[in-house]
């Protein structure tokens, strides 16, 4: 069985500090999918060791779509500590040891849904 670890450094670029009625916000990595656990980054950067099984991300930190794609979640949290949006970073979006993700949508709101990977 092909097992191992993929180390990936994820950086959220230009995240907003506030958002509408949510007030001050921050982004965390959802380091466990179920039950959810959140891990603060250093700045907006995380170095994550993702377990691999047969070349695919695995373990409790990895989400899985019904189509088989694997992803990591990054969660926007308001000042009360409630998560209100998530970004998915798919394994197939990670081309090297460092990946930079846009922190905002085109309208300036906090990024959500599938991540927009920057060059």
N, C-alpha and C positions, 0 to 999 in steps of 0.2 A: 504494500500500500504506500503510495506517495504522500508523505506528510512533511510538514515543516512550518516555517513561519515566514510571512511577508511583512517586513517593516516598511511602513508608509508614514510619511510626515504630511499632515494636512494643515493647510493654512487658509483661513477665511479672510478674504481681502476686503477692506473697507466696509465692515459691518456697521449698520446704523446703531446709535446709542439709545435712541428713543423710537417709539412707534405708537402713534395715536393714543387710544385709551389704555393701552398696555403700559404706558409710561416708559421708564428706563428699562432697557432690555439687555440681555447678554445671550451668548450662544454657548452651549455645552455639547460634549460628545455623549451620545447615549451608549455607554460602555457595557450595558446589558440590555437586551431587547425585552425579555420577559422573565421576571418582573423588571420594569425599567430601572436603570441606575444611570446617573449622570456623572460625568467627570469634567471638571473645569480644565480649560487649557491654560497654557502659559501664554499670555496675550491672547491671540486667537490662533494658536498653533498647538497641535497634538502630534506626538510620535507614537504610533500604534503598532504593536506586534500582533498581526492577525494570523491565527492558526490556518494552515492549509491542509486540506484532505483531497487527494487526487487533483491537485492544482487549483482547487476552488476554496474560497474563503469558507471557514466553518467556525463553530463555537457560539457561545451565548451572546457575543457582541454583534453577531452578523444577522441581518434580516434577510429573508428569502421571499422573492416574488413567486407567484404561481407558475411563471414561465421559467423558473429555475435560476434567474439572475440573483446575485448576492450583492448586499450593500451594507454600508455603515450609515447610521443616523446622526445628524447634528440637530439639536433642538434649540429653538428660541424660547427663552424663559423671561417672564415679566418680573417686576420688582417684588411681587407677592410669592414668587417661586413656582408659578404655574407655567407649564409648557404650552405654547399656543401655535407653533409652526415647526415643521421639520424639513430638513434637507436630506436627500438620499444621495450618497456617493456610491456609485456602482463599481464593482471590481473592474469591469471592462473600461472604465474611465481612467483608471490608474495606469499610466504608461511608464512611470519611473518611480524613484524613491520619494519624490516630493510632488504633491499636487496642490495647486492653488485654486480655490473656489471663490467665485463672486459672492460677496456678502449681501448683495441687493438684487432685486428684480429690476427690470427696465424702468419701472415707475418709482424706484427709490425705496420701496418697502422691503422688509427683510426677505432674503431669498427663501424659497420653499420649493418643494417637489424635487425633481431631478436637478442635481447640482449643475451649475454652469462652470465648467472647468476653464481656467484662464491659461494662456501660453506662458 
